[in-house]
């Protein structure tokens, strides 16, 4: 199993690798076998990708492996029809209530609509709305609709997606249950087009190839209100993104949706190919792939991975913090501070020549995983231009446990590159975590951790930085 990021190895990549290692040994469940091509996949594959709100991508495991998107396509086609027809027209055809049933149930509500767009009945209806709404569909019309669908999906993923023809033909030749659903919907007057054309488009959309990185980028595009942060392109509206997040939360994990919202709390959509697409509003997108499925049709290791992400990294969407408030307030060197009077003339001359090698990062707001990731990545980008980093957190209101661990762990990560980290923490918001680390609790005893120096004032931190700069002189 490999690990990669778009930059240097980081604390976040380390967290993801740790979660992957915890989940990778679970070999329970079974691959989907009702579609012959899916039954032939390697069941031991596992990949995990996370894409931050600014488009930065982390990946561990089999993240270059392509697999078919399957039911993870449903939110995207739903987004297309919302954009094309508007919510009033779409709501008249497709409900938004959880079904409490398996994904392939022949299920409608009291108005004979599919209960939601995340089950097969709703997805087939959504596909039908991308076709001309009359009974006779001319040859080539499905091809044109599929070409538009591929363009839309590709814009969400940030790269050109292609179809797996073998899976498409396999699904088309074995899709009797979906045909039953389509013809039932047609008999109820739900479909305004040829049911076979709608089915063909649906089978094609499910057969597009993706990677976990693609899923993470799709997830962050939804999380960012329809803007793909890697391309800067607006793919769909904020209102549509809100709709997608809502139905993914309540319906995306089928009859396991209630337990998912309670224990994981990340809007998500699974697929029988073994993928799970996740989207945490305003923060990040997640893609996981592991082919063995549980009784709900969700990836066993994928579900376990999301549970760890939610618990270990504090990613539950109802985590009571104000994530959007965390910012880097200011970045500067210590040139504006007076050099300590205790130094000799020669020492003062030396310190004057290296004030710009001490970089200060003032933070404000609430600090959770997503904010800490952004801050530490900014420091990583700047680190070659300095030797000492001072992180000033006097304006931080709340810091959650995982963010505290990340701040403390920055000392070890940067020490490996010959750098030093100092903290200005007048209110002691990290002191409790610091004491636990010093006492050996909550940390792998075999690991070596280099703790940052903690100071109550900026003046004390600057004096410490000067001492460090004069070491060996």
C-alpha positions, 0 to 999 in steps of 0.5 A: 500500500502506497501513500502520496500527497501533492507535496511533502509528507504531512501530518494529514497524510500520516493520519490517513495512512494510520486510518487505512492501516486500521481498516485494511485487515478487515476482509468481511463482506463480499463483492457484488456478484449480480453484475458479472464484471463486478464479481471479477474485481480484486476484493483486497484493493483499498484506497482513500483520498481526501481533497481540502476546500482549496483543492489540495489532495491527499491519497493513500493506498490503491488510489490510481485504481479505476472502478465504476462509479455505480450509484455514486453517480446518482447525486450528479445526475440529480444535480443535472436535472435540477439545473435543467428543469428546476426543483418544482418540475423535479420534485413532481417526479422524484421525492426526497424522503428516506425510503428505509429500503434497499437501493434496488427495491421497487419503491414509490410513495403515495403519489407514485413517485420514487421516494428519493433520487438515491435509490434506483427508481429515483435514479432511473427517473432522473436519467429519463429527465435528461432525455426528450419527454416523448415516447419516441426517442430517435437513434443517437439521442441517448448518445447525445445525452450521455455525452452531456452527462460525461461532460458534467461528471468530468467537470465535477471530477476535474478530469475527463472520465471514460466508460467501462464498456465491459461493465456497461454491457454486463449491467445491460444484459443482467439488469432485469430488476432495473427493467422491472423498476423502469416499466413499473414507473412507466405504468404509473406515468412517471416516465415521460420518455421511452423506458428502455432509453432511460435505462440505457442512459442509467446503465451507462452513467453507472459504468463510468470509471473513477478513482478515489481521487475523482470521488474526493474532488467530486465531494469537495465540489459539492462541499464548495457549493458547486465550484470545483476548487481545482479548476475554479469552474462553477459546475452547478449552483449553491442551491443545487449543492444544498439539495445534494448534501441534504439527500445524501445525508438522509438517503445516500446510505440506503436503509443504513442512513440513520445509523450513518448520520448518527455515527459518521455524520458526513453526507455520503453516497455509496456504490456497489462497486465498493466506493463511497463518496463523501462531502463535508460542507464547506470543508472537504471531499472524501473518496474511499474504495474497497470492493467487499460489501455489507448487507446494505450494499455499502463497502465494509472497509469504506464504512469503517474508514468513514467512522474513523475519519469522523471520530479520529479527525472530528469530521462529524457535520454536527461537531459543534464548532465554527469552522468557517471562522478559523483564519491566519490573521497575519504572517510576518517575521520578527524584524519589528521586535527589538533585539534583547538587551542581554546579548553582546554586540557581536550577538546583536549584529548576528541576530540583526542579520537573521530576523527574517529567518523567524516567521510568525503565524497569528491565528484566530477563530476556532481550530478544528481538523480542516483549519489546522490542515490549512494552517500547517500546509501554509507553514509547509509552503513557507518553511524553506524561507525560515528556520524557526516558526512561531505559532501565535494562538492567543486569539483562538477560541476553541481548539478540538483534540485532533487540531491540538494533536496536529499543532503539537505534532508539527514540532516533530514534523518540522524538526525532521527538516531541521526547523523549530516550532514555538507556540504563544499560548497565553490561555493554555489552550494546548497545555492540557494536551502538552501535559498528556504527551509529556506524561506519555498518555495518548501517544504511541510509546514507541514514537519519538515526539519533539514538542514545541516550546510553549510561551505565554507572551510573544516577547518570551517566544522572540527571546527563545527564538534568539537563543536558538539562533545563537546556539553554537555561536 
